């Protein structure tokens, strides 16, 4: 092969952990460990390793901010042994007391997390305290959304909180809940103007019951109403550097999440 051709070929590839992959944009896929809520910590680690998921967003039942420092560091090391990092945790509970919230930031610092996922009450004093901690620790906060009637159930509600605050306060966009509430994920992503720091990879659809009531169902990623085609296009356009954290609210999937997780991984690969 001529030198110029060789250089052009190598330029189009990226070598990472001994694996050659295309340099074309592909979003990172990780695991929200709520998906593995019926597993112990060690079982969750084995599961993530088996499926090649190197980025985990832990819930308190796998690693808790209330645990002793030694236990937290032991679990961090257990994950690192398999090349897995805790990039964030949550949804974390918050307190009106700023100093009680400091524990969350100290926990994130121990784990080398860059983001904390929260869903506090919409209280100005509480947010003032959280913003001060964001500035002190240089760790981002991302507001998680649940259903439409929840505190942050619409993009407008979240934007009203973050628009005039430190840029490190942003959004954990739960695509499933956003879709179930009747919003378009691609539009919400662009409307948040660069403030989406985490995404929960899930899907929902709305069905009508025999008596005319609407039921929101948690389904396999790509089989619901979420506008993933549009969202993936926006992620690619912006070269979004966050993690799509696979998560399910479906109790049946959570009992044995292999099919759900494998399906989500494959869906992302096939549609990017």
Backbone bond lengths (Angstrom), bond angles and torsions (degrees), N, CA, C in turn:
res aa  C-N    CA-C-N  psi(-1)  N-CA   C-N-CA  omega(-1)  CA-C   N-CA-C  phi
1 X - - - 1.474 - - 1.527 109.78 -
2 X 1.346 117.89 132.57 1.450 121.06 177.85 1.527 110.06 -64.22
3 X 1.351 114.93 151.36 1.468 119.89 -175.60 1.523 111.79 -57.21
4 X 1.358 117.26 -44.26 1.468 119.48 -178.35 1.522 111.37 -61.89
5 X 1.323 117.04 -42.93 1.464 120.90 179.29 1.515 110.86 -63.99
6 X 1.318 115.31 -39.11 1.463 119.80 -179.87 1.525 110.79 -63.36
7 X 1.351 115.78 -44.28 1.473 120.18 -179.25 1.521 110.73 -63.47
8 X 1.359 116.14 -41.72 1.465 119.53 179.49 1.523 111.69 -64.53
9 X 1.333 115.51 -36.93 1.471 119.39 179.04 1.512 110.69 -66.38
10 X 1.327 116.29 -46.32 1.467 120.57 -179.40 1.518 110.70 -64.88
11 X 1.346 116.30 -35.46 1.469 120.09 -179.16 1.519 112.01 -63.41
12 X 1.315 117.05 -24.86 1.463 120.78 -179.23 1.502 113.86 -89.85
13 X 1.335 116.56 5.33 1.458 120.91 -178.82 1.512 110.52 -125.98
14 X 1.296 114.95 155.02 1.447 121.37 177.31 1.505 108.48 -125.65
15 X 1.341 116.74 128.09 1.451 119.70 178.84 1.524 108.64 -98.29
16 X 1.315 115.82 121.86 1.471 120.79 -177.05 1.517 109.63 -138.51
17 X 1.330 116.42 120.36 1.466 122.51 179.73 1.527 111.79 52.53
18 X 1.332 115.32 38.44 1.451 118.45 176.01 1.514 113.89 80.85
19 X 1.328 118.03 0.16 1.465 121.56 -179.09 1.517 109.09 -111.82
20 X 1.325 117.30 131.65 1.452 120.47 179.12 1.519 108.72 -91.39
21 X 1.328 115.11 123.48 1.462 119.39 -179.82 1.525 109.23 -131.50
22 X 1.290 117.08 159.54 1.455 121.20 179.57 1.519 110.78 -66.81
23 X 1.327 115.99 142.62 1.458 120.81 179.19 1.527 111.46 -76.90
24 X 1.322 118.86 -6.70 1.459 122.46 176.10 1.523 109.61 -58.16
25 X 1.333 116.35 144.69 1.464 119.92 -175.85 1.526 112.09 -59.14
26 X 1.314 115.40 133.26 1.460 122.50 173.03 1.524 106.96 -143.19
27 X 1.335 117.97 121.02 1.469 119.28 -179.26 1.518 111.75 -63.64
28 X 1.329 115.28 148.00 1.460 120.40 176.52 1.530 109.08 -73.43
29 X 1.320 115.85 138.63 1.463 121.27 177.18 1.523 108.56 -114.70
30 X 1.319 116.40 130.80 1.459 121.34 179.22 1.516 110.96 -130.70
31 X 1.324 115.12 -165.46 1.465 121.66 -175.55 1.513 110.85 -127.61
32 X 1.332 116.33 123.42 1.463 120.74 166.59 1.529 104.97 -84.57
33 X 1.330 117.26 117.43 1.465 118.58 -169.68 1.520 114.15 -71.82
34 X 1.339 117.45 -2.15 1.468 120.05 169.36 1.525 109.57 -59.56
35 X 1.330 116.29 -29.81 1.461 121.69 176.26 1.526 110.74 -59.81
36 X 1.326 116.28 -29.94 1.474 122.56 -179.25 1.529 110.89 -107.14
37 X 1.323 115.43 34.44 1.465 119.97 -174.14 1.519 114.21 -65.02
38 X 1.323 117.85 -18.56 1.461 120.45 177.60 1.522 112.30 -91.83
39 X 1.322 116.40 6.00 1.460 121.26 -179.85 1.523 111.07 -107.04
40 X 1.323 115.22 153.78 1.463 120.76 171.68 1.527 108.28 -74.12
41 X 1.311 116.51 172.77 1.465 120.16 177.79 1.525 110.97 -58.03
42 X 1.322 117.54 -49.30 1.468 120.78 -177.07 1.526 111.34 -64.61
43 X 1.321 117.26 -36.07 1.472 120.56 177.07 1.527 110.48 -66.35
44 X 1.322 116.06 -39.18 1.468 120.38 177.66 1.523 110.36 -63.21
45 X 1.330 117.50 -41.91 1.466 121.53 178.99 1.533 110.03 -62.10
46 X 1.311 116.09 -45.39 1.472 120.36 178.35 1.529 110.91 -60.48
47 X 1.328 116.04 -41.23 1.468 121.15 -179.01 1.527 110.96 -64.36
48 X 1.337 116.20 -47.70 1.463 120.04 179.88 1.526 110.84 -61.84
49 X 1.323 116.20 -41.21 1.463 121.11 179.86 1.521 110.68 -63.21
50 X 1.325 116.60 -45.79 1.464 121.96 -178.75 1.527 111.46 -57.53
51 X 1.340 116.39 -35.69 1.462 120.44 -175.47 1.529 112.80 -100.01
52 X 1.316 116.12 10.32 1.463 120.30 174.25 1.509 114.76 67.61
53 X 1.325 117.53 27.97 1.460 121.87 -178.45 1.530 109.42 -95.18
54 X 1.314 115.86 110.68 1.465 121.65 -172.81 1.523 113.86 -97.39
55 X 1.327 116.83 -6.37 1.466 120.96 -179.17 1.526 108.20 -121.78
56 X 1.331 117.54 118.00 1.460 119.72 179.72 1.517 111.13 -120.36
57 X 1.311 114.05 143.00 1.459 123.13 173.08 1.519 105.47 -109.55
58 X 1.321 116.20 108.23 1.463 119.06 -171.00 1.517 112.11 -90.20
59 X 1.320 114.16 149.61 1.455 121.92 170.42 1.522 108.29 -101.69
60 X 1.318 115.59 168.21 1.456 120.36 -174.82 1.511 115.05 -63.03
61 X 1.345 117.85 -22.84 1.460 118.16 -179.33 1.525 111.79 -77.00
62 X 1.340 118.07 -10.60 1.464 120.47 175.75 1.531 112.06 -104.70
63 X 1.328 116.97 -42.97 1.474 121.39 171.23 1.522 106.44 -142.94
64 X 1.307 116.35 121.87 1.460 120.60 -174.08 1.525 112.56 -108.34
65 X 1.336 117.60 139.46 1.467 120.60 173.69 1.526 112.38 -61.17
66 X 1.326 116.57 -19.48 1.466 120.72 -179.07 1.527 113.07 -85.80
67 X 1.329 117.03 -6.15 1.462 120.61 -179.38 1.527 111.12 -73.45
68 X 1.320 115.28 160.90 1.466 120.69 176.44 1.527 109.51 -65.41
69 X 1.326 116.23 149.97 1.466 121.62 -179.03 1.523 111.40 -54.81
70 X 1.326 116.01 -40.22 1.467 120.09 -177.93 1.531 111.26 -62.26
71 X 1.344 116.94 -42.36 1.455 120.69 179.99 1.523 111.09 -65.45
72 X 1.333 116.34 -41.74 1.465 120.79 179.65 1.529 110.27 -60.65
73 X 1.320 116.57 -45.96 1.465 120.72 -179.06 1.525 111.88 -68.24
74 X 1.336 117.23 -34.25 1.468 120.70 176.67 1.528 110.53 -63.60
75 X 1.328 116.20 -42.61 1.462 120.00 -179.96 1.526 110.96 -69.79
76 X 1.321 116.69 -37.39 1.460 120.61 175.49 1.527 110.06 -59.36
77 X 1.327 116.55 -43.61 1.466 121.43 179.77 1.523 111.43 -67.14
78 X 1.340 116.26 -37.00 1.469 120.27 178.91 1.520 110.81 -63.22
79 X 1.323 116.81 -38.04 1.460 121.23 176.96 1.530 110.86 -70.24
80 X 1.338 115.64 -43.57 1.466 120.52 -177.62 1.522 111.80 -61.70
81 X 1.309 116.91 -29.95 1.470 121.92 178.29 1.528 111.13 -56.65
82 X 1.325 116.57 -29.90 1.465 121.72 -179.51 1.532 111.87 -107.31
83 X 1.327 115.76 15.55 1.460 120.12 177.61 1.509 114.35 73.76
84 X 1.343 116.63 22.65 1.470 121.51 -178.14 1.521 109.49 -104.11
85 X 1.332 115.96 136.54 1.463 119.67 176.61 1.520 110.22 -122.17
86 X 1.332 114.63 146.25 1.460 120.38 172.40 1.526 106.24 -85.65
87 X 1.325 117.06 103.91 1.464 119.05 -177.31 1.526 111.23 -84.17
88 X 1.339 116.70 -21.46 1.453 121.47 175.82 1.520 109.45 -164.97
89 X 1.327 116.40 175.92 1.464 121.02 176.49 1.516 109.35 -147.34
90 X 1.336 114.23 159.46 1.447 118.04 179.09 1.525 110.69 144.47
91 X 1.301 116.56 177.62 1.447 125.81 11.91 1.533 108.46 -78.09
92 X 1.327 116.30 124.25 1.465 121.75 -174.99 1.524 110.74 -87.87
93 X 1.308 115.29 138.59 1.456 119.92 174.72 1.519 110.32 -72.09
94 X 1.323 116.58 149.12 1.465 121.57 179.09 1.522 110.26 -127.15
95 X 1.321 114.89 164.08 1.457 121.65 -177.74 1.521 110.07 -126.22
96 X 1.335 117.84 152.38 1.466 119.62 172.76 1.529 111.84 -63.46
97 X 1.345 115.84 -18.05 1.459 122.28 -178.74 1.534 109.75 -87.61
98 X 1.317 116.72 112.96 1.467 121.75 -178.36 1.521 111.96 -54.27
99 X 1.328 117.03 -42.54 1.462 120.01 -175.71 1.529 112.26 -69.05
100 X 1.316 117.56 -27.80 1.467 119.21 173.88 1.521 110.32 -70.18
101 X 1.330 117.08 -34.17 1.458 120.89 177.75 1.527 112.27 -70.37
102 X 1.307 116.28 -20.50 1.467 120.15 178.26 1.533 110.86 -57.56
103 X 1.326 116.53 -32.05 1.464 120.77 179.09 1.530 110.94 -56.87
104 X 1.341 117.40 -37.40 1.462 121.05 179.05 1.523 111.36 -63.23
105 X 1.311 116.01 -40.64 1.460 120.60 -178.39 1.526 110.83 -73.29
106 X 1.307 117.49 -35.98 1.463 120.62 175.74 1.534 110.08 -66.03
107 X 1.320 116.17 -38.96 1.467 121.98 176.77 1.534 110.15 -62.34
108 X 1.342 116.29 -46.22 1.462 120.84 178.31 1.523 111.26 -61.66
109 X 1.318 116.01 -39.30 1.470 120.73 179.14 1.525 110.94 -63.76
110 X 1.324 116.97 -41.33 1.469 121.36 177.96 1.522 111.51 -60.48
111 X 1.320 116.11 -39.17 1.463 121.56 -176.16 1.530 112.99 -90.06
112 X 1.341 116.73 -1.12 1.472 122.26 -175.62 1.525 111.89 61.20
113 X 1.325 116.28 33.84 1.465 121.18 176.08 1.531 109.98 -77.74
114 X 1.306 115.76 143.24 1.457 120.85 178.11 1.527 112.00 -101.66
115 X 1.329 116.20 -9.56 1.471 121.33 -176.02 1.525 109.86 -141.15
116 X 1.326 116.60 144.43 1.462 122.78 170.95 1.528 106.96 -121.04
117 X 1.341 116.43 130.94 1.471 120.90 179.49 1.524 109.00 -94.26
118 X 1.327 116.32 127.64 1.467 120.62 -175.19 1.528 110.59 -136.12
119 X 1.321 114.38 165.34 1.472 121.27 175.02 1.527 107.81 -153.66
120 X 1.345 116.54 63.81 1.467 119.95 -175.67 1.516 112.37 -78.05
121 X 1.313 115.70 175.67 1.456 118.90 172.00 1.528 108.05 -68.38
122 X 1.313 116.59 155.01 1.465 120.12 -179.74 1.528 109.11 -85.25
123 X 1.325 113.89 73.79 1.464 121.25 -177.59 1.528 108.39 -116.25
124 X 1.299 118.01 125.57 1.466 121.59 -174.20 1.524 112.07 -59.95
125 X 1.330 116.94 -44.55 1.467 119.60 -178.25 1.530 111.06 -63.65
126 X 1.336 116.22 -41.01 1.462 120.65 177.87 1.530 109.99 -60.90
127 X 1.343 115.98 -45.30 1.463 120.14 -179.51 1.528 112.05 -68.16
128 X 1.316 116.91 -33.90 1.473 119.82 176.26 1.527 109.76 -60.11
129 X 1.350 115.90 -43.43 1.463 120.16 179.32 1.515 112.28 -65.87
130 X 1.322 116.19 -41.99 1.470 120.08 178.65 1.523 110.82 -64.12
131 X 1.327 116.50 -39.93 1.467 119.51 179.74 1.529 111.04 -64.04
132 X 1.312 117.20 -38.48 1.464 120.71 177.24 1.527 110.84 -61.88
133 X 1.334 116.92 -39.29 1.467 120.87 178.89 1.525 111.53 -69.71
134 X 1.330 116.53 -36.72 1.467 120.92 175.99 1.531 109.77 -58.18
135 X 1.314 116.61 -45.33 1.458 121.27 -179.65 1.534 111.70 -68.55
136 X 1.312 115.96 -38.50 1.473 119.91 -178.65 1.524 112.05 -67.88
137 X 1.338 117.27 -43.13 1.466 121.26 -174.48 1.532 113.27 -96.79
138 X 1.325 117.40 -11.98 1.469 121.88 -174.96 1.523 111.02 54.65
139 X 1.331 115.11 45.53 1.463 123.00 176.46 1.525 107.50 -121.25
140 X 1.331 116.41 132.68 1.456 120.99 -177.18 1.526 111.83 -75.33
141 X 1.328 114.86 152.65 1.463 122.79 169.12 1.518 107.98 -115.28
142 X 1.329 116.89 140.64 1.461 120.92 177.21 1.520 108.94 -129.68
143 X 1.330 116.21 124.65 1.464 121.79 -179.21 1.519 109.65 -80.39
144 X 1.321 115.02 127.15 1.467 121.57 177.31 1.523 109.35 -91.74
145 X 1.345 115.71 142.31 1.468 120.68 177.00 1.521 111.07 -106.92
146 X 1.326 115.44 137.19 1.467 120.59 170.62 1.534 108.24 -106.98
147 X 1.320 117.40 -146.09 1.465 121.12 -177.24 1.520 113.53 -63.56
148 X 1.319 115.40 167.34 1.462 121.72 -172.87 1.522 113.78 -57.26
149 X 1.323 116.64 -32.69 1.466 119.52 -177.32 1.522 112.85 -88.97
150 X 1.325 118.00 0.45 1.461 120.75 178.92 1.527 110.22 -77.25
151 X 1.323 116.51 173.49 1.469 121.37 -174.91 1.528 111.90 -54.99
152 X 1.339 116.54 -40.75 1.472 120.91 -178.22 1.531 110.56 -120.51
153 X 1.315 115.87 44.27 1.462 121.51 -173.45 1.511 115.61 -78.54
154 X 1.343 117.98 -8.31 1.455 120.64 177.63 1.531 108.59 -129.24
155 X 1.335 117.59 150.98 1.462 119.91 176.79 1.527 112.75 -57.43
156 X 1.322 116.78 -34.13 1.460 120.38 -179.83 1.527 111.53 -63.02
157 X 1.334 116.37 -39.70 1.472 120.59 179.53 1.521 110.61 -63.41
158 X 1.333 116.26 -43.75 1.467 119.73 -179.67 1.527 110.14 -66.72
159 X 1.328 116.49 -45.34 1.458 120.15 -177.57 1.526 111.46 -61.80
160 X 1.330 116.48 -34.84 1.464 119.86 179.98 1.525 111.77 -63.39
161 X 1.343 116.37 -26.48 1.461 120.93 179.34 1.523 111.07 -84.24
162 X 1.324 117.28 -43.55 1.470 119.69 -169.95 1.525 114.70 -89.85
163 X 1.321 118.57 -20.33 1.465 120.61 -168.64 1.524 113.61 -58.63
164 X 1.317 117.96 -34.29 1.468 120.63 -177.69 1.526 112.99 -107.19
165 X 1.333 115.35 14.68 1.469 118.75 179.76 1.528 110.95 -108.82
166 X 1.317 114.76 173.92 1.460 121.73 179.96 1.528 110.69 -47.64
167 X 1.321 116.83 138.76 1.463 121.58 -176.74 1.530 112.68 -62.28
168 X 1.328 116.84 -16.59 1.467 120.22 178.41 1.532 112.28 -79.05
169 X 1.321 116.84 -2.55 1.467 121.53 173.31 1.526 107.26 -99.68
170 X 1.339 116.06 117.27 1.456 120.11 -174.61 1.509 112.88 -142.12
171 X 1.336 115.81 -138.62 1.464 121.28 -167.50 1.523 111.83 -129.78
172 X 1.332 115.47 137.75 1.458 123.12 163.22 1.524 104.23 -104.11
173 X 1.315 116.76 100.82 1.466 121.14 -171.65 1.524 110.23 -86.66
174 X 1.324 115.78 106.83 1.457 121.12 176.18 1.519 107.80 -84.27
175 X 1.343 115.86 104.09 1.465 120.69 -174.19 1.523 111.52 -62.92
176 X 1.320 116.83 -36.60 1.462 120.21 179.74 1.517 112.43 -62.37
177 X 1.315 116.05 -52.84 1.467 119.55 -179.12 1.526 111.25 -65.56
178 X 1.331 116.69 -36.99 1.459 120.93 178.00 1.529 110.56 -61.01
179 X 1.339 115.05 -44.21 1.465 120.89 179.39 1.523 111.40 -66.54
180 X 1.343 116.09 -44.24 1.459 120.64 179.16 1.518 112.67 -61.52
181 X 1.350 115.23 -27.39 1.464 119.82 178.83 1.528 111.95 -84.63
182 X 1.344 116.65 -2.44 1.457 120.50 175.52 1.515 116.03 94.57
183 X 1.354 117.08 16.75 1.455 120.36 -178.23 1.532 111.18 -107.77
184 X 1.322 115.13 157.64 1.463 122.47 -179.23 1.526 109.54 -94.53
185 X 1.327 116.92 124.69 1.463 121.37 -175.49 1.525 112.79 -64.23
186 X 1.330 117.80 -40.03 1.463 120.39 -179.05 1.528 110.95 -64.85
187 X 1.323 116.14 -43.65 1.472 120.07 179.49 1.524 110.66 -65.28
188 X 1.334 116.89 -43.18 1.460 120.19 -180.00 1.521 110.17 -61.38
189 X 1.327 116.27 -43.63 1.471 120.33 -179.91 1.527 110.99 -57.10
190 X 1.323 117.06 -46.78 1.470 119.70 -179.08 1.529 111.42 -70.74
191 X 1.334 116.78 -37.13 1.462 120.12 -179.70 1.529 111.95 -65.28
192 X 1.317 116.81 -27.21 1.472 120.00 178.65 1.525 112.50 -74.94
193 X 1.327 116.83 -6.67 1.465 122.76 167.87 1.540 113.45 52.87
194 X 1.336 115.37 53.01 1.465 119.70 175.76 1.514 115.23 82.99
195 X 1.320 117.22 7.95 1.477 119.55 -176.41 1.529 112.36 -102.27
196 X 1.335 119.17 11.33 1.466 121.27 175.28 1.523 108.16 -86.83
197 X 1.328 116.38 113.21 1.461 121.30 -175.87 1.528 113.18 -105.31
198 X 1.334 116.39 -10.57 1.461 119.90 179.52 1.527 107.82 -157.58
199 X 1.335 116.39 150.46 1.460 120.75 178.55 1.523 109.58 -134.30
200 X 1.334 116.81 131.63 1.457 121.78 173.03 1.518 108.54 -91.00
201 X 1.310 114.80 118.66 1.463 122.60 -175.96 1.526 108.99 -86.62
202 X 1.299 115.34 95.92 1.466 121.35 176.80 1.521 108.07 -150.29
203 X 1.315 116.92 171.44 1.459 120.92 -176.50 1.529 108.98 -142.27
204 X 1.310 115.65 147.89 1.467 121.19 177.88 1.525 110.00 -139.73
205 X 1.306 114.87 156.29 1.460 120.14 172.03 1.518 108.70 -138.24
206 X 1.317 115.27 156.65 1.461 121.38 -178.14 1.521 108.97 -108.79
207 X 1.319 116.31 127.16 1.464 121.23 177.76 1.523 109.85 -122.52
208 X 1.305 115.62 153.16 1.456 121.86 177.97 1.523 109.96 -96.53
209 X 1.315 116.71 134.48 1.459 121.46 176.33 1.526 108.94 -82.90
210 X 1.310 115.64 172.40 1.471 120.49 -178.68 1.526 112.36 -59.03
211 X 1.328 116.52 -30.66 1.469 119.64 -179.46 1.526 112.57 -92.91
212 X 1.354 116.34 12.14 1.466 120.22 173.48 1.505 116.40 88.34
213 X 1.329 118.05 2.67 1.458 121.18 179.27 1.533 110.10 -80.79
214 X 1.322 115.94 150.89 1.465 121.09 178.16 1.524 109.95 -92.53
215 X 1.329 115.41 133.51 1.468 121.65 178.14 1.525 107.94 -122.36
216 X 1.329 116.30 129.09 1.460 121.20 178.48 1.527 108.44 -94.33
217 X 1.325 116.81 121.20 1.460 122.36 -176.91 1.522 111.22 -109.28
218 X 1.324 116.16 136.01 1.461 122.35 175.14 1.524 107.87 -86.89
219 X 1.341 117.11 118.36 1.466 121.33 -171.56 1.524 111.04 -125.45
220 X 1.337 115.68 174.91 1.462 121.23 176.69 1.529 109.87 -59.46
221 X 1.324 115.95 140.82 1.458 120.72 179.44 1.530 109.92 -58.35
222 X 1.328 115.64 128.17 1.452 120.89 -179.93 1.515 114.25 96.80
223 X 1.344 117.46 -7.58 1.465 120.39 -179.18 1.526 112.52 -108.79
224 X 1.334 116.51 -0.14 1.448 120.16 -179.49 1.522 112.39 -103.40
225 X 1.314 115.57 -151.89 1.466 120.76 -174.32 1.519 113.39 -97.38
226 X 1.325 118.33 -0.71 1.468 120.82 -177.09 1.527 111.73 -64.17
227 X 1.314 116.36 137.59 1.464 122.12 178.62 1.533 109.40 -84.46
228 X 1.327 116.04 70.09 1.459 119.24 -178.88 1.523 112.39 -71.42
229 X 1.308 117.86 -32.10 1.467 120.16 178.32 1.525 109.95 -58.41
230 X 1.326 115.75 -48.03 1.458 120.33 179.00 1.513 112.25 -67.06
231 X 1.347 116.65 -41.07 1.460 120.28 -179.84 1.519 111.15 -63.41
232 X 1.329 117.37 -47.25 1.460 120.59 -179.40 1.528 110.88 -60.49
233 X 1.333 116.69 -36.27 1.466 120.20 177.92 1.527 110.57 -63.67
234 X 1.332 116.76 -39.68 1.466 120.89 179.52 1.530 110.94 -70.55
235 X 1.337 116.87 -38.42 1.465 119.85 177.30 1.522 110.45 -61.07
236 X 1.322 115.34 -43.86 1.467 120.70 -179.88 1.524 110.99 -64.92
237 X 1.322 116.25 -43.08 1.464 120.99 -178.35 1.527 110.76 -60.80
238 X 1.329 116.04 -40.02 1.464 120.39 -177.30 1.525 113.51 -91.33
239 X 1.344 116.24 -2.02 1.481 121.27 -174.83 1.535 110.19 51.55
240 X 1.319 114.85 45.60 1.472 121.63 -177.63 1.522 110.12 -55.37
241 X 1.325 116.40 131.52 1.460 121.02 -172.42 1.524 113.38 -106.50
242 X 1.329 117.35 14.45 1.461 119.95 -179.72 1.519 112.51 -84.88
243 X 1.325 115.05 -165.90 1.463 122.22 -178.10 1.523 109.62 -119.75
244 X 1.335 115.78 134.60 1.456 121.67 170.14 1.525 106.73 -87.07
245 X 1.318 116.96 103.98 1.462 121.37 -175.04 1.531 109.83 -90.62
246 X 1.330 116.25 113.35 1.467 121.64 -178.96 1.525 109.78 -64.99
247 X 1.329 116.02 125.74 1.464 120.12 -178.86 1.519 109.79 -146.08
248 X 1.313 115.81 144.20 1.464 120.16 173.38 1.524 110.57 -132.44
249 X 1.327 115.06 140.56 1.463 121.32 172.64 1.524 110.65 -93.86
250 X 1.328 115.93 -7.95 1.465 121.88 -175.35 1.531 110.27 -76.04
251 X 1.326 116.27 116.05 1.461 121.08 -177.93 1.512 113.95 -62.25
252 X 1.329 116.81 -31.46 1.463 120.52 178.77 1.520 110.68 -68.15
253 X 1.334 117.28 -45.83 1.464 120.49 176.83 1.521 111.07 -61.38
254 X 1.333 116.06 -38.59 1.464 120.01 -176.71 1.526 112.77 -66.62
255 X 1.323 117.02 -25.86 1.473 119.08 178.47 1.526 110.95 -64.27
256 X 1.314 116.21 -36.82 1.470 121.74 175.76 1.532 106.61 -146.69
257 X 1.349 117.00 89.19 1.468 120.20 -168.93 1.528 116.42 -82.60
258 X 1.325 118.19 5.99 1.466 119.97 -175.95 1.518 112.95 -56.11
259 X 1.328 117.29 -52.41 1.462 120.70 -177.30 1.525 110.97 -60.19
260 X 1.324 116.82 -42.70 1.454 121.33 -179.12 1.526 111.03 -63.44
261 X 1.325 116.82 -46.95 1.464 121.45 -177.45 1.525 111.58 -68.07
262 X 1.320 117.19 -46.04 1.467 120.61 178.17 1.529 110.32 -60.53
263 X 1.333 116.12 -41.47 1.465 120.43 178.78 1.512 112.22 -62.46
264 X 1.333 116.67 -40.42 1.463 120.95 179.75 1.528 111.11 -66.21
265 X 1.320 116.09 -43.77 1.470 120.24 179.00 1.525 110.32 -60.96
266 X 1.305 116.69 -47.56 1.458 120.93 -178.78 1.526 111.60 -64.36
267 X 1.328 116.19 -37.57 1.466 119.72 179.74 1.529 110.62 -62.10
268 X 1.325 117.07 -43.80 1.462 120.68 179.25 1.527 110.31 -63.54
269 X 1.328 116.86 -44.31 1.464 120.28 -179.85 1.523 112.31 -61.43
270 X 1.320 116.53 -42.10 1.468 121.02 -175.45 1.530 112.70 -75.51
271 X 1.310 117.36 -20.22 1.461 120.43 -173.77 1.529 114.03 -113.43
272 X 1.322 115.48 18.71 1.466 120.10 175.78 1.531 109.28 -129.33
